[in-house]
């Protein structure tokens, strides 16, 4: 099974810019309505993916803020943390080593969605 987070944004273009600048995602596929609104976008990073779209375009139900965990290696954790700090991103939990392994931090995007970034990989931890 593959699980791909899907998040709705009021300003999907701003979210695309934020996710690429702050978390290093690439957005190879962005689909827009005739009036230019992002209807669906697929962002990739490594072998992971997140999808997003604009509120009110294709989905009438909008839930509260999402929480997503991005797994990277230790060096990337440190580098992405520095990028987030330099960009003035709201840091919810400062970078730290975890008792259960890995390092990580947590930030909030401009629309309130929470992103945790860490090197602890529960899928590949023996």
Rosetta constraint file for C-alpha pairs under 8 A:
AtomPair CA 4 CA 48 HARMONIC 7.93 0.50
AtomPair CA 4 CA 49 HARMONIC 6.10 0.50
AtomPair CA 4 CA 50 HARMONIC 5.61 0.50
AtomPair CA 4 CA 51 HARMONIC 7.02 0.50
AtomPair CA 5 CA 49 HARMONIC 7.56 0.50
AtomPair CA 5 CA 50 HARMONIC 5.12 0.50
AtomPair CA 5 CA 51 HARMONIC 6.24 0.50
AtomPair CA 5 CA 68 HARMONIC 7.35 0.50
AtomPair CA 6 CA 50 HARMONIC 5.99 0.50
AtomPair CA 6 CA 51 HARMONIC 4.61 0.50
AtomPair CA 6 CA 52 HARMONIC 5.29 0.50
AtomPair CA 6 CA 53 HARMONIC 7.92 0.50
AtomPair CA 7 CA 50 HARMONIC 7.87 0.50
AtomPair CA 7 CA 51 HARMONIC 6.45 0.50
AtomPair CA 7 CA 52 HARMONIC 4.74 0.50
AtomPair CA 7 CA 53 HARMONIC 6.67 0.50
AtomPair CA 7 CA 66 HARMONIC 6.91 0.50
AtomPair CA 8 CA 12 HARMONIC 7.58 0.50
AtomPair CA 8 CA 52 HARMONIC 5.55 0.50
AtomPair CA 8 CA 53 HARMONIC 5.02 0.50
AtomPair CA 8 CA 54 HARMONIC 5.40 0.50
AtomPair CA 8 CA 55 HARMONIC 5.37 0.50
AtomPair CA 8 CA 62 HARMONIC 6.99 0.50
AtomPair CA 9 CA 15 HARMONIC 7.03 0.50
AtomPair CA 9 CA 52 HARMONIC 7.23 0.50
AtomPair CA 9 CA 53 HARMONIC 6.25 0.50
AtomPair CA 9 CA 54 HARMONIC 5.01 0.50
AtomPair CA 9 CA 55 HARMONIC 5.52 0.50
AtomPair CA 9 CA 111 HARMONIC 7.11 0.50
AtomPair CA 10 CA 54 HARMONIC 5.68 0.50
AtomPair CA 10 CA 55 HARMONIC 5.31 0.50
AtomPair CA 10 CA 111 HARMONIC 7.76 0.50
AtomPair CA 11 CA 15 HARMONIC 6.40 0.50
AtomPair CA 11 CA 54 HARMONIC 6.65 0.50
AtomPair CA 12 CA 16 HARMONIC 6.09 0.50
AtomPair CA 12 CA 37 HARMONIC 7.95 0.50
AtomPair CA 12 CA 38 HARMONIC 6.11 0.50
AtomPair CA 12 CA 52 HARMONIC 7.34 0.50
AtomPair CA 12 CA 53 HARMONIC 6.13 0.50
AtomPair CA 12 CA 54 HARMONIC 5.41 0.50
AtomPair CA 13 CA 17 HARMONIC 6.34 0.50
AtomPair CA 13 CA 38 HARMONIC 6.95 0.50
AtomPair CA 14 CA 18 HARMONIC 6.10 0.50
AtomPair CA 15 CA 19 HARMONIC 5.98 0.50
AtomPair CA 15 CA 109 HARMONIC 7.90 0.50
AtomPair CA 15 CA 110 HARMONIC 7.62 0.50
AtomPair CA 16 CA 20 HARMONIC 6.20 0.50
AtomPair CA 16 CA 27 HARMONIC 7.39 0.50
AtomPair CA 17 CA 21 HARMONIC 6.04 0.50
AtomPair CA 18 CA 22 HARMONIC 5.67 0.50
AtomPair CA 18 CA 23 HARMONIC 7.63 0.50
AtomPair CA 18 CA 109 HARMONIC 7.60 0.50
AtomPair CA 19 CA 23 HARMONIC 5.22 0.50
AtomPair CA 19 CA 24 HARMONIC 6.52 0.50
AtomPair CA 19 CA 25 HARMONIC 5.83 0.50
AtomPair CA 20 CA 24 HARMONIC 4.65 0.50
AtomPair CA 20 CA 25 HARMONIC 4.45 0.50
AtomPair CA 20 CA 26 HARMONIC 5.77 0.50
AtomPair CA 20 CA 27 HARMONIC 7.52 0.50
AtomPair CA 21 CA 25 HARMONIC 7.63 0.50
AtomPair CA 22 CA 80 HARMONIC 6.84 0.50
AtomPair CA 22 CA 83 HARMONIC 6.16 0.50
AtomPair CA 22 CA 84 HARMONIC 5.58 0.50
AtomPair CA 22 CA 87 HARMONIC 7.55 0.50
AtomPair CA 23 CA 80 HARMONIC 6.38 0.50
AtomPair CA 23 CA 84 HARMONIC 7.96 0.50
AtomPair CA 24 CA 45 HARMONIC 6.88 0.50
AtomPair CA 24 CA 80 HARMONIC 7.91 0.50
AtomPair CA 25 CA 43 HARMONIC 5.82 0.50
AtomPair CA 25 CA 44 HARMONIC 5.37 0.50
AtomPair CA 25 CA 45 HARMONIC 4.97 0.50
AtomPair CA 26 CA 43 HARMONIC 5.36 0.50
AtomPair CA 26 CA 44 HARMONIC 5.31 0.50
AtomPair CA 26 CA 45 HARMONIC 6.50 0.50
AtomPair CA 27 CA 41 HARMONIC 6.97 0.50
AtomPair CA 27 CA 42 HARMONIC 5.93 0.50
AtomPair CA 27 CA 43 HARMONIC 4.36 0.50
AtomPair CA 27 CA 44 HARMONIC 6.42 0.50
AtomPair CA 28 CA 42 HARMONIC 6.86 0.50
AtomPair CA 28 CA 43 HARMONIC 6.72 0.50
AtomPair CA 28 CA 44 HARMONIC 7.73 0.50
AtomPair CA 29 CA 41 HARMONIC 5.63 0.50
AtomPair CA 29 CA 42 HARMONIC 5.40 0.50
AtomPair CA 29 CA 43 HARMONIC 7.29 0.50
AtomPair CA 30 CA 38 HARMONIC 6.87 0.50
AtomPair CA 30 CA 39 HARMONIC 7.88 0.50
AtomPair CA 30 CA 40 HARMONIC 6.02 0.50
AtomPair CA 30 CA 41 HARMONIC 4.29 0.50
AtomPair CA 30 CA 42 HARMONIC 6.55 0.50
AtomPair CA 31 CA 38 HARMONIC 5.94 0.50
AtomPair CA 31 CA 39 HARMONIC 5.75 0.50
AtomPair CA 31 CA 40 HARMONIC 5.20 0.50
AtomPair CA 31 CA 41 HARMONIC 6.08 0.50
AtomPair CA 32 CA 36 HARMONIC 5.20 0.50
AtomPair CA 32 CA 37 HARMONIC 5.14 0.50
AtomPair CA 32 CA 38 HARMONIC 4.44 0.50
AtomPair CA 32 CA 39 HARMONIC 5.15 0.50
AtomPair CA 32 CA 40 HARMONIC 6.97 0.50
AtomPair CA 33 CA 37 HARMONIC 5.26 0.50
AtomPair CA 33 CA 38 HARMONIC 6.54 0.50
AtomPair CA 33 CA 39 HARMONIC 6.12 0.50
AtomPair CA 37 CA 54 HARMONIC 7.09 0.50
AtomPair CA 38 CA 53 HARMONIC 5.78 0.50
AtomPair CA 38 CA 54 HARMONIC 5.72 0.50
AtomPair CA 39 CA 52 HARMONIC 7.99 0.50
AtomPair CA 39 CA 53 HARMONIC 4.91 0.50
AtomPair CA 39 CA 54 HARMONIC 5.68 0.50
AtomPair CA 39 CA 57 HARMONIC 5.76 0.50
AtomPair CA 39 CA 58 HARMONIC 6.96 0.50
AtomPair CA 40 CA 51 HARMONIC 7.02 0.50
AtomPair CA 40 CA 52 HARMONIC 5.76 0.50
AtomPair CA 40 CA 53 HARMONIC 4.56 0.50
AtomPair CA 40 CA 54 HARMONIC 7.47 0.50
AtomPair CA 41 CA 51 HARMONIC 5.50 0.50
AtomPair CA 41 CA 52 HARMONIC 5.26 0.50
AtomPair CA 41 CA 53 HARMONIC 6.15 0.50
AtomPair CA 42 CA 49 HARMONIC 6.85 0.50
AtomPair CA 42 CA 50 HARMONIC 6.06 0.50
AtomPair CA 42 CA 51 HARMONIC 4.56 0.50
AtomPair CA 42 CA 52 HARMONIC 6.71 0.50
AtomPair CA 43 CA 49 HARMONIC 5.56 0.50
AtomPair CA 43 CA 50 HARMONIC 5.36 0.50
AtomPair CA 43 CA 51 HARMONIC 6.07 0.50
AtomPair CA 44 CA 48 HARMONIC 5.79 0.50
AtomPair CA 44 CA 49 HARMONIC 4.45 0.50
AtomPair CA 44 CA 50 HARMONIC 6.61 0.50
AtomPair CA 45 CA 49 HARMONIC 6.25 0.50
AtomPair CA 53 CA 57 HARMONIC 7.28 0.50
AtomPair CA 55 CA 59 HARMONIC 7.07 0.50
AtomPair CA 55 CA 60 HARMONIC 7.54 0.50
AtomPair CA 55 CA 62 HARMONIC 7.02 0.50
AtomPair CA 56 CA 60 HARMONIC 5.52 0.50
AtomPair CA 65 CA 111 HARMONIC 7.79 0.50
AtomPair CA 65 CA 112 HARMONIC 5.79 0.50
AtomPair CA 65 CA 113 HARMONIC 4.62 0.50
AtomPair CA 65 CA 114 HARMONIC 7.08 0.50
AtomPair CA 66 CA 113 HARMONIC 4.93 0.50
AtomPair CA 66 CA 114 HARMONIC 6.14 0.50
AtomPair CA 67 CA 113 HARMONIC 6.01 0.50
AtomPair CA 67 CA 114 HARMONIC 4.59 0.50
AtomPair CA 67 CA 115 HARMONIC 5.81 0.50
AtomPair CA 67 CA 116 HARMONIC 7.57 0.50
AtomPair CA 68 CA 114 HARMONIC 6.40 0.50
AtomPair CA 68 CA 115 HARMONIC 5.04 0.50
AtomPair CA 68 CA 116 HARMONIC 6.20 0.50
AtomPair CA 69 CA 115 HARMONIC 5.91 0.50
AtomPair CA 69 CA 116 HARMONIC 4.67 0.50
AtomPair CA 69 CA 117 HARMONIC 5.81 0.50
AtomPair CA 69 CA 118 HARMONIC 7.50 0.50
AtomPair CA 70 CA 115 HARMONIC 7.28 0.50
AtomPair CA 70 CA 116 HARMONIC 6.16 0.50
AtomPair CA 70 CA 117 HARMONIC 4.80 0.50
AtomPair CA 70 CA 118 HARMONIC 6.43 0.50
AtomPair CA 71 CA 117 HARMONIC 6.05 0.50
AtomPair CA 71 CA 118 HARMONIC 5.24 0.50
AtomPair CA 71 CA 119 HARMONIC 5.40 0.50
AtomPair CA 71 CA 120 HARMONIC 6.76 0.50
AtomPair CA 71 CA 121 HARMONIC 6.26 0.50
AtomPair CA 72 CA 76 HARMONIC 5.92 0.50
AtomPair CA 72 CA 77 HARMONIC 6.28 0.50
AtomPair CA 72 CA 117 HARMONIC 7.22 0.50
AtomPair CA 72 CA 118 HARMONIC 6.01 0.50
AtomPair CA 72 CA 119 HARMONIC 5.04 0.50
AtomPair CA 73 CA 77 HARMONIC 6.28 0.50
AtomPair CA 73 CA 118 HARMONIC 7.45 0.50
AtomPair CA 73 CA 119 HARMONIC 4.89 0.50
AtomPair CA 74 CA 78 HARMONIC 6.57 0.50
AtomPair CA 74 CA 102 HARMONIC 7.22 0.50
AtomPair CA 74 CA 103 HARMONIC 6.61 0.50
AtomPair CA 74 CA 118 HARMONIC 7.52 0.50
AtomPair CA 74 CA 119 HARMONIC 5.47 0.50
AtomPair CA 75 CA 79 HARMONIC 6.30 0.50
AtomPair CA 76 CA 80 HARMONIC 5.85 0.50
AtomPair CA 77 CA 81 HARMONIC 6.04 0.50
AtomPair CA 77 CA 103 HARMONIC 7.12 0.50
AtomPair CA 77 CA 104 HARMONIC 6.44 0.50
AtomPair CA 77 CA 117 HARMONIC 6.59 0.50
AtomPair CA 77 CA 118 HARMONIC 5.91 0.50
AtomPair CA 77 CA 119 HARMONIC 6.68 0.50
AtomPair CA 78 CA 82 HARMONIC 6.33 0.50
AtomPair CA 78 CA 95 HARMONIC 7.83 0.50
AtomPair CA 79 CA 83 HARMONIC 6.35 0.50
AtomPair CA 80 CA 84 HARMONIC 6.16 0.50
AtomPair CA 81 CA 85 HARMONIC 6.19 0.50
AtomPair CA 81 CA 95 HARMONIC 7.14 0.50
AtomPair CA 81 CA 105 HARMONIC 7.34 0.50
AtomPair CA 82 CA 86 HARMONIC 6.05 0.50
AtomPair CA 83 CA 87 HARMONIC 6.13 0.50
AtomPair CA 84 CA 88 HARMONIC 6.39 0.50
AtomPair CA 84 CA 89 HARMONIC 5.31 0.50
AtomPair CA 85 CA 89 HARMONIC 5.86 0.50
AtomPair CA 85 CA 90 HARMONIC 7.98 0.50
AtomPair CA 85 CA 91 HARMONIC 7.63 0.50
AtomPair CA 89 CA 107 HARMONIC 6.88 0.50
AtomPair CA 89 CA 108 HARMONIC 7.08 0.50
AtomPair CA 89 CA 109 HARMONIC 7.25 0.50
AtomPair CA 90 CA 107 HARMONIC 5.65 0.50
AtomPair CA 90 CA 108 HARMONIC 5.56 0.50
AtomPair CA 90 CA 109 HARMONIC 7.44 0.50
AtomPair CA 91 CA 105 HARMONIC 7.73 0.50
AtomPair CA 91 CA 106 HARMONIC 6.09 0.50
AtomPair CA 91 CA 107 HARMONIC 4.42 0.50
AtomPair CA 91 CA 108 HARMONIC 6.58 0.50
AtomPair CA 92 CA 105 HARMONIC 7.73 0.50
AtomPair CA 92 CA 106 HARMONIC 5.36 0.50
AtomPair CA 92 CA 107 HARMONIC 5.17 0.50
AtomPair CA 92 CA 108 HARMONIC 6.81 0.50
AtomPair CA 93 CA 105 HARMONIC 5.33 0.50
AtomPair CA 93 CA 106 HARMONIC 4.87 0.50
AtomPair CA 93 CA 107 HARMONIC 6.91 0.50
AtomPair CA 94 CA 104 HARMONIC 7.89 0.50
AtomPair CA 94 CA 105 HARMONIC 5.22 0.50
AtomPair CA 94 CA 106 HARMONIC 6.80 0.50
AtomPair CA 95 CA 103 HARMONIC 6.93 0.50
AtomPair CA 95 CA 104 HARMONIC 5.28 0.50
AtomPair CA 95 CA 105 HARMONIC 4.36 0.50
AtomPair CA 95 CA 106 HARMONIC 7.70 0.50
AtomPair CA 96 CA 103 HARMONIC 5.49 0.50
AtomPair CA 96 CA 104 HARMONIC 5.67 0.50
AtomPair CA 96 CA 105 HARMONIC 6.59 0.50
AtomPair CA 97 CA 101 HARMONIC 7.09 0.50
AtomPair CA 97 CA 102 HARMONIC 5.95 0.50
AtomPair CA 97 CA 103 HARMONIC 4.20 0.50
AtomPair CA 97 CA 104 HARMONIC 6.55 0.50
AtomPair CA 98 CA 102 HARMONIC 5.75 0.50
AtomPair CA 98 CA 103 HARMONIC 5.72 0.50
AtomPair CA 98 CA 104 HARMONIC 7.42 0.50
AtomPair CA 100 CA 120 HARMONIC 7.98 0.50
AtomPair CA 101 CA 120 HARMONIC 5.84 0.50
AtomPair CA 102 CA 118 HARMONIC 6.61 0.50
AtomPair CA 102 CA 119 HARMONIC 4.79 0.50
AtomPair CA 102 CA 120 HARMONIC 4.32 0.50
AtomPair CA 102 CA 121 HARMONIC 7.89 0.50
AtomPair CA 103 CA 118 HARMONIC 5.35 0.50
AtomPair CA 103 CA 119 HARMONIC 5.46 0.50
AtomPair CA 103 CA 120 HARMONIC 6.66 0.50
AtomPair CA 104 CA 116 HARMONIC 7.07 0.50
AtomPair CA 104 CA 117 HARMONIC 5.38 0.50
AtomPair CA 104 CA 118 HARMONIC 3.83 0.50
AtomPair CA 104 CA 119 HARMONIC 6.42 0.50
AtomPair CA 104 CA 120 HARMONIC 7.78 0.50
AtomPair CA 105 CA 116 HARMONIC 5.76 0.50
AtomPair CA 105 CA 117 HARMONIC 5.55 0.50
AtomPair CA 105 CA 118 HARMONIC 6.48 0.50
AtomPair CA 106 CA 114 HARMONIC 6.99 0.50
AtomPair CA 106 CA 115 HARMONIC 5.65 0.50
AtomPair CA 106 CA 116 HARMONIC 4.16 0.50
AtomPair CA 106 CA 117 HARMONIC 6.19 0.50
AtomPair CA 107 CA 114 HARMONIC 5.85 0.50
AtomPair CA 107 CA 115 HARMONIC 5.33 0.50
AtomPair CA 107 CA 116 HARMONIC 6.37 0.50
AtomPair CA 108 CA 112 HARMONIC 5.57 0.50
AtomPair CA 108 CA 113 HARMONIC 5.59 0.50
AtomPair CA 108 CA 114 HARMONIC 4.55 0.50
AtomPair CA 108 CA 115 HARMONIC 6.07 0.50
AtomPair CA 109 CA 113 HARMONIC 5.39 0.50
AtomPair CA 109 CA 114 HARMONIC 6.42 0.50
AtomPair CA 109 CA 115 HARMONIC 7.35 0.50
AtomPair CA 120 CA 125 HARMONIC 7.97 0.50
AtomPair CA 121 CA 125 HARMONIC 5.98 0.50
